[in-house]
Amino acid sequence: MSLKVQGLSRHYGGVKALDGVSFEVLPGQCVALIGPNGAGKSTCFACLAGQQMPDTGQVVWHGQDVTGLSPSQRQALGMARTFQVAQTFEALTVAQNLQLVRARDRLSWWDRLAGREHEQALLDLSQVGLTRQTDAVVADLPYGVKKRLELAMALAGLPAQGERLLLLDEPAAGLAPAERADMMALVRRVAANGVTVLYTEHNMDAVFGVADRVLVLMQGALVADGTPKAVAHDPQVRERYLGQDFDAHLAERGLPDARG
């Protein structure tokens, strides 16, 4: 078992951001976590990654309870996340962003970043299609490139051995349809290479046709968990979130039956 979430709750005063959420993600799966605004997705991700502590419940990764661990401790165990707004070092080049991630534990103030982990950084960039942008300053690049770079940085920060989990917070947010399709194809390749992926999304074409499974949060509670096809036809999910005309939405994008 890769990731096991048990009875996760997080309250803010009288607001139940998470209310007893439980689910499992198997090794190598690509799982989408969806729901309307205010459903609790961001709080759930923050609790999984260690930015917030749940009031009750457990986060178990590869058989180890990581609920009380910091983000850096979880990263050392193979868990990493990205953010809805890409987090990169804007003043550095694309390659230097990767070099900094890879050399962070061995970089002293007198070191020159340019000479550290350069070959590995180039390999990292080739895996996400950014070889041509190696020497470009990140601040000058379009947003789609920054999203790919952040994904590469998250992967580079994980241990080379053992199980690995990527928590992707809206990886396709802010991207045009073609960029969105390219990004989600990249996410699928990452999962196909053995990395377990859990991601949130509002763009349904980045969910149906991409994810192996779909989890649906509403008002802090998990209301559906199944294949994209099963979730797309769940009466409660249709009525409260996707809408009754969702078949037409899928058909427009060439996804009449989702992945199920």
Backbone hydrogen bonds in HBPLUS format (Angstrom, degrees):
<---DONOR---> <-ACCEPTOR-->    atom                        ^
c    i                          cat <-CA-CA->   ^        H-A-AA   ^      H-
h    n   atom  resd res      DA  || num        DHA   H-A  angle D-A-AA Bond
n    s   type  num  typ     dist DA aas  dist angle  dist       angle   num
A0062-HIS N   A0002-SER O   2.64 MM  60  4.67 167.8  1.65 149.2 152.8     1
A0003-LEU N   A0025-VAL O   3.13 MM  22  5.10 174.3  2.13 151.4 153.2     2
A0025-VAL N   A0003-LEU O   2.88 MM  22  5.10 157.8  1.92 146.9 150.9     3
A0004-LYS N   A0060-VAL O   2.82 MM  56  5.01 160.4  1.86 154.2 157.9     4
A0060-VAL N   A0004-LYS O   2.84 MM  56  5.01 168.5  1.85 156.7 159.0     5
A0005-VAL N   A0023-PHE O   2.81 MM  18  5.23 175.7  1.81 175.5 174.2     6
A0023-PHE N   A0005-VAL O   2.97 MM  18  5.23 143.2  2.11 129.1 138.8     7
A0006-GLN N   A0058-GLN O   2.99 MM  52  5.17 170.2  2.00 150.1 153.0     8
A0058-GLN N   A0006-GLN O   2.91 MM  52  5.17 151.7  2.00 142.3 151.6     9
A0008-LEU N   A0021-VAL O   2.82 MM  13  4.77 161.3  1.86 138.8 132.3    10
A0020-GLY N   A0008-LEU O   3.00 MM  12  4.80 112.3  2.47 112.2 125.2    11
A0021-VAL N   A0008-LEU O   2.88 MM  13  4.77 160.5  1.92 134.8 129.5    12
A0009-SER N   A0056-THR O   3.03 MM  47  5.18 158.3  2.08 140.0 136.7    13
A0055-ASP N   A0009-SER O   2.72 MM  46  5.59 142.6  1.86 147.5 158.0    14
A0056-THR N   A0009-SER O   3.41 MM  47  5.18 158.8  2.46 127.9 130.6    15
A0010-ARG N   A0018-LEU O   3.06 MM   8  4.90 157.1  2.11 119.7 121.4    16
A0017-ALA N   A0010-ARG O   2.97 MM   7  5.62 121.4  2.33 149.2 164.2    17
A0018-LEU N   A0010-ARG O   3.12 MM   8  4.90 153.9  2.19 136.9 139.8    18
A0012-TYR N   A0015-VAL O   2.81 MM   3  5.08 159.7  1.85 150.1 156.4    19
A0015-VAL N   A0012-TYR O   3.04 MM   3  5.08 164.9  2.06 123.7 123.2    20
A0019-ASP N   A0220-GLY O   2.72 MM 201  5.12 153.7  1.79 143.6 134.2    21
A0029-GLN N   A0026-LEU O   3.13 MM   3  5.65 162.2  2.16 138.2 137.7    22
A0197-VAL N   A0029-GLN O   2.87 MM 168  6.17 177.3  1.87 168.4 169.3    23
A0212-ASP N   A0030-CYS O   2.69 MM 182  5.40 162.5  1.72 158.9 165.3    24
A0031-VAL N   A0197-VAL O   2.84 MM 166  6.14 169.4  1.85 153.8 154.7    25
A0199-TYR N   A0031-VAL O   2.88 MM 168  6.37 159.0  1.93 160.1 167.2    26
A0032-ALA N   A0213-ARG O   3.01 MM 181  6.39 165.3  2.03 152.8 152.9    27
A0215-LEU N   A0032-ALA O   2.75 MM 183  6.09 165.8  1.77 166.0 171.1    28
A0033-LEU N   A0199-TYR O   2.65 MM 166  5.87 156.2  1.71 152.2 157.0    29
A0034-ILE N   A0215-LEU O   2.84 MM 181  6.18 170.4  1.84 166.7 165.5    30
A0217-LEU N   A0034-ILE O   2.87 MM 183  6.23 165.6  1.89 165.9 166.2    31
A0039-ALA N   A0036-PRO O   3.06 MM   3  5.51 138.7  2.23 143.5 140.5    32
A0220-GLY N   A0039-ALA O   2.77 MM 181  5.34 144.8  1.89 135.6 141.3    33
A0044-CYS N   A0040-GLY O   2.91 MM   4  6.04 156.7  1.97 148.9 155.9    34
A0045-PHE N   A0041-LYS O   2.94 MM   4  6.22 161.8  1.98 153.7 157.9    35
A0046-ALA N   A0042-SER O   2.92 MM   4  6.13 159.8  1.96 147.9 153.7    36
A0047-CYS N   A0043-THR O   2.97 MM   4  6.19 150.5  2.06 147.4 154.8    37
A0048-LEU N   A0044-CYS O   2.95 MM   4  6.21 151.7  2.03 147.8 156.2    38
A0049-ALA N   A0045-PHE O   2.89 MM   4  6.06 156.8  1.94 154.5 160.1    39
A0050-GLY N   A0046-ALA O   3.00 MM   4  5.90 126.6  2.29 133.4 145.3    40
A0051-GLN N   A0046-ALA O   2.90 MM   5  4.92 121.6  2.25 144.9 152.2    41
A0052-GLN N   A0046-ALA O   3.13 MM   6  5.29 156.9  2.18 118.6 115.0    42
A0066-VAL N   A0059-VAL O   2.87 MM   7  5.76 159.7  1.91 163.1 169.9    43
A0061-TRP N   A0064-GLN O   2.81 MM   3  5.23 155.7  1.87 155.6 149.4    44
A0064-GLN N   A0061-TRP O   2.98 MM   3  5.23 164.1  2.00 113.4 118.5    45
A0069-LEU N   A0066-VAL O   2.99 MM   3  5.23 164.7  2.01 115.9 120.8    46
A0074-ARG N   A0070-SER O   2.98 MM   4  6.26 156.0  2.04 153.5 160.5    47
A0075-GLN N   A0071-PRO O   2.88 MM   4  6.10 150.5  1.96 144.7 153.5    48
A0076-ALA N   A0072-SER O   3.08 MM   4  6.32 152.0  2.16 142.7 148.9    49
A0077-LEU N   A0074-ARG O   2.98 MM   3  5.06 137.0  2.17  98.0 110.8    50
A0079-MET N   A0074-ARG O   3.01 MM   5  5.35 155.2  2.07 131.6 133.3    51
A0078-GLY N   A0075-GLN O   2.93 MM   3  5.05 161.2  1.96 107.2 113.0    52
A0165-LEU N   A0078-GLY O   2.69 MM  87  6.02 157.1  1.75 169.5 173.8    53
A0080-ALA N   A0165-LEU O   2.99 MM  85  6.34 152.8  2.06 159.0 167.5    54
A0167-LEU N   A0080-ALA O   2.79 MM  87  6.10 156.6  1.84 150.5 158.5    55
A0082-THR N   A0167-LEU O   2.86 MM  85  6.37 146.4  1.97 159.3 163.7    56
A0092-LEU N   A0089-PHE O   3.23 MM   3  5.76 157.6  2.28 115.1 121.6    57
A0139-ALA N   A0090-GLU O   3.02 MM  49  4.62 139.7  2.19 145.0 132.7    58
A0138-VAL N   A0092-LEU O   3.00 MM  46  6.18 173.0  2.01 160.2 158.8    59
A0097-ASN N   A0093-THR O   3.07 MM   4  6.37 143.9  2.20 147.5 156.1    60
A0094-VAL N   A0136-ALA O   2.92 MM  42  5.93 136.1  2.12 156.6 168.4    61
A0095-ALA N   A0134-THR O   2.94 MM  39  5.05 157.5  1.99 153.6 146.2    62
A0098-LEU N   A0095-ALA O   3.08 MM   3  5.35 118.4  2.47 102.4 116.2    63
A0099-GLN N   A0095-ALA O   2.89 MM   4  6.21 158.8  1.94 151.7 158.9    64
A0100-LEU N   A0096-GLN O   2.84 MM   4  5.92 156.8  1.89 147.2 152.2    65
A0101-VAL N   A0097-ASN O   3.23 MM   4  6.46 157.2  2.28 140.7 146.3    66
A0102-ARG N   A0098-LEU O   2.98 MM   4  6.21 165.6  2.00 154.4 158.0    67
A0103-ALA N   A0099-GLN O   2.88 MM   4  5.91 144.9  2.01 146.3 155.4    68
A0106-ARG N   A0103-ALA O   2.90 MM   3  5.34 151.8  1.98 116.5 125.8    69
A0111-ASP N   A0108-SER O   3.04 MM   3  5.38 159.1  2.09 111.7 118.4    70
A0115-GLY N   A0112-ARG O   3.24 MM   3  6.02 156.8  2.30 119.1 124.2    71
A0116-ARG N   A0113-LEU O   3.03 MM   3  5.44 172.3  2.04 122.4 124.6    72
A0121-ALA N   A0117-GLU O   2.96 MM   4  6.10 150.9  2.04 147.1 155.8    73
A0122-LEU N   A0118-HIS O   3.02 MM   4  6.32 153.6  2.09 150.6 156.9    74
A0123-LEU N   A0119-GLU O   3.10 MM   4  6.42 151.1  2.18 143.7 151.5    75
A0124-ASP N   A0120-GLN O   2.89 MM   4  6.19 157.8  1.94 150.1 156.1    76
A0125-LEU N   A0121-ALA O   2.99 MM   4  6.25 157.5  2.04 149.1 154.6    77
A0126-SER N   A0122-LEU O   3.00 MM   4  6.22 149.1  2.10 143.2 151.4    78
A0127-GLN N   A0123-LEU O   3.24 MM   4  6.48 143.0  2.39 145.5 153.9    79
A0128-VAL N   A0125-LEU O   3.17 MM   3  5.40 149.5  2.27 103.1 111.8    80
A0130-LEU N   A0125-LEU O   2.88 MM   5  4.97 173.9  1.88 146.5 144.4    81
A0129-GLY N   A0126-SER O   3.38 MM   3  5.05 166.4  2.40  97.1 100.5    82
A0133-GLN N   A0130-LEU O   3.10 MM   3  5.35 141.4  2.26 105.2 116.1    83
A0134-THR N   A0131-THR O   3.34 MM   3  5.43 165.3  2.36 112.2 112.6    84
A0136-ALA N   A0133-GLN O   3.03 MM   3  5.22 160.5  2.07 114.6 120.9    85
A0140-ASP N   A0137-VAL O   3.00 MM   3  5.69 152.7  2.07 120.5 128.1    86
A0141-LEU N   A0138-VAL O   3.05 MM   3  5.37 169.6  2.06 119.2 122.0    87
A0145-VAL N   A0142-PRO O   3.15 MM   3  5.66 130.3  2.41 109.8 120.9    88
A0146-LYS N   A0142-PRO O   3.36 MM   4  6.77 154.1  2.43 145.9 153.3    89
A0147-LYS N   A0143-TYR O   2.99 MM   4  6.36 150.6  2.08 153.7 161.6    90
A0148-ARG N   A0144-GLY O   3.21 MM   4  6.50 155.1  2.28 141.9 147.7    91
A0149-LEU N   A0145-VAL O   2.88 MM   4  6.14 156.0  1.94 149.9 157.4    92
A0150-GLU N   A0146-LYS O   2.88 MM   4  6.11 159.2  1.93 149.0 153.9    93
A0151-LEU N   A0147-LYS O   3.14 MM   4  6.37 155.1  2.21 143.0 149.3    94
A0152-ALA N   A0148-ARG O   2.97 MM   4  6.30 157.4  2.02 148.9 154.9    95
A0153-MET N   A0149-LEU O   2.87 MM   4  6.16 152.8  1.94 152.2 160.2    96
A0154-ALA N   A0150-GLU O   2.94 MM   4  6.20 154.3  2.00 148.2 154.7    97
A0155-LEU N   A0151-LEU O   3.06 MM   4  6.34 162.2  2.10 151.3 155.6    98
A0156-ALA N   A0152-ALA O   2.90 MM   4  6.08 157.2  1.95 146.3 153.2    99
A0157-GLY N   A0153-MET O   3.06 MM   4  6.20 135.9  2.26 141.5 151.6   100
A0158-LEU N   A0155-LEU O   3.13 MM   3  5.50 163.4  2.16 111.6 116.8   101
A0196-THR N   A0164-ARG O   2.98 MM  32  6.15 153.0  2.05 165.9 158.5   102
A0166-LEU N   A0196-THR O   2.86 MM  30  6.27 161.9  1.89 163.3 168.6   103
A0198-LEU N   A0166-LEU O   2.98 MM  32  6.34 165.7  2.00 168.4 171.6   104
A0168-LEU N   A0198-LEU O   2.94 MM  30  6.31 153.2  2.01 145.7 153.9   105
A0200-THR N   A0168-LEU O   3.00 MM  32  6.53 149.2  2.09 159.1 167.6   106
A0170-GLU N   A0200-THR O   3.04 MM  30  5.01 129.8  2.30 116.2 127.2   107
A0173-ALA N   A0170-GLU O   3.12 MM   3  5.29 168.5  2.14 113.4 116.7   108
A0175-LEU N   A0172-ALA O   3.28 MM   3  5.69 155.9  2.34 136.4 133.6   109
A0180-ARG N   A0176-ALA O   2.76 MM   4  5.93 156.0  1.81 161.8 170.2   110
A0181-ALA N   A0177-PRO O   2.97 MM   4  6.23 156.6  2.03 148.3 153.4   111
A0182-ASP N   A0178-ALA O   3.07 MM   4  6.34 157.8  2.13 145.9 151.8   112
A0183-MET N   A0179-GLU O   2.85 MM   4  6.08 158.9  1.89 150.9 156.8   113
A0184-MET N   A0180-ARG O   2.96 MM   4  6.18 163.8  1.99 152.6 156.5   114
A0185-ALA N   A0181-ALA O   2.98 MM   4  6.14 144.5  2.10 141.9 151.7   115
A0186-LEU N   A0182-ASP O   3.03 MM   4  6.30 148.5  2.13 142.9 151.3   116
A0187-VAL N   A0183-MET O   2.94 MM   4  6.33 151.9  2.02 146.4 154.4   117
A0188-ARG N   A0184-MET O   2.99 MM   4  6.20 154.8  2.06 141.7 147.8   118
A0189-ARG N   A0185-ALA O   3.03 MM   4  6.33 149.7  2.13 141.5 149.7   119
A0190-VAL N   A0186-LEU O   2.95 MM   4  6.27 155.0  2.02 152.0 158.8   120
A0191-ALA N   A0187-VAL O   3.07 MM   4  6.38 160.4  2.11 150.0 154.5   121
A0192-ALA N   A0188-ARG O   2.85 MM   4  6.08 153.1  1.92 146.3 154.7   122
A0193-ASN N   A0189-ARG O   3.01 MM   4  6.23 129.9  2.27 140.7 152.7   123
A0193-ASN N   A0190-VAL O   3.17 MM   3  5.21 137.5  2.36  95.9 107.7   124
A0195-VAL N   A0190-VAL O   3.40 MM   5  5.96 160.6  2.44 146.7 143.3   125
A0194-GLY N   A0191-ALA O   2.98 MM   3  5.34 155.4  2.05 115.9 117.3   126
A0206-ALA N   A0203-ASN O   2.95 MM   3  5.45 154.8  2.02 112.3 120.6   127
A0207-VAL N   A0204-MET O   3.08 MM   3  4.96 159.3  2.13 101.6 106.3   128
A0208-PHE N   A0204-MET O   2.94 MM   4  6.05 157.3  1.99 164.0 163.5   129
A0210-VAL N   A0207-VAL O   3.12 MM   3  5.30 156.1  2.18 122.6 123.4   130
A0211-ALA N   A0207-VAL O   2.96 MM   4  5.56 171.1  1.97 157.3 159.5   131
A0214-VAL N   A0226-GLY O   2.80 MM  12  5.65 160.1  1.84 166.3 172.5   132
A0226-GLY N   A0214-VAL O   3.13 MM  12  5.65 159.2  2.18 148.1 153.6   133
A0216-VAL N   A0224-ALA O   2.95 MM   8  5.08 157.7  2.00 146.9 144.7   134
A0223-VAL N   A0216-VAL O   2.88 MM   7  5.76 157.4  1.93 163.2 170.6   135
A0218-MET N   A0221-ALA O   2.88 MM   3  5.41 160.1  1.92 153.1 158.9   136
A0221-ALA N   A0218-MET O   3.00 MM   3  5.41 168.8  2.01 119.3 122.5   137
A0231-VAL N   A0227-THR O   2.95 MM   4  6.19 169.0  1.96 164.9 167.6   138
A0232-ALA N   A0228-PRO O   2.83 MM   4  5.90 157.4  1.88 148.9 155.6   139
A0233-HIS N   A0230-ALA O   3.24 MM   3  5.37 139.7  2.41  97.3 108.2   140
A0234-ASP N   A0231-VAL O   3.12 MM   3  4.99 168.8  2.14 105.3 108.2   141
A0238-ARG N   A0234-ASP O   2.89 MM   4  6.08 162.1  1.92 162.1 167.8   142
A0239-GLU N   A0235-PRO O   2.95 MM   4  6.09 164.8  1.98 148.5 152.6   143
A0240-ARG N   A0236-GLN O   2.94 MM   4  5.97 162.5  1.97 150.6 155.2   144
A0241-TYR N   A0237-VAL O   2.88 MM   4  5.35 138.9  2.05 139.3 146.1   145
A0242-LEU N   A0237-VAL O   2.94 MM   5  6.11 151.6  2.02 143.9 150.4   146
A0243-GLY N   A0238-ARG O   2.76 MM   5  4.78 142.2  1.90 129.6 136.4   147
A0248-ALA N   A0245-ASP O   3.09 MM   3  5.59 126.1  2.39 109.5 121.2   148
A0249-HIS N   A0245-ASP O   3.35 MM   4  6.79 151.0  2.44 142.9 151.2   149
A0250-LEU N   A0246-PHE O   2.98 MM   4  6.31 158.2  2.03 154.5 158.7   150
A0251-ALA N   A0247-ASP O   2.90 MM   4  6.14 161.2  1.93 150.4 156.1   151
A0252-GLU N   A0248-ALA O   2.98 MM   4  6.14 154.1  2.04 148.7 154.2   152
A0253-ARG N   A0250-LEU O   3.04 MM   3  5.33 135.3  2.25 103.1 115.2   153
A0255-LEU N   A0250-LEU O   2.76 MM   5  4.72 164.8  1.78 144.5 139.8   154
A0254-GLY N   A0251-ALA O   3.04 MM   3  4.95 165.0  2.07 107.5 109.7   155
A0258-ALA N   A0255-LEU O   3.31 MM   3  5.07 165.3  2.34 102.8 107.2   156
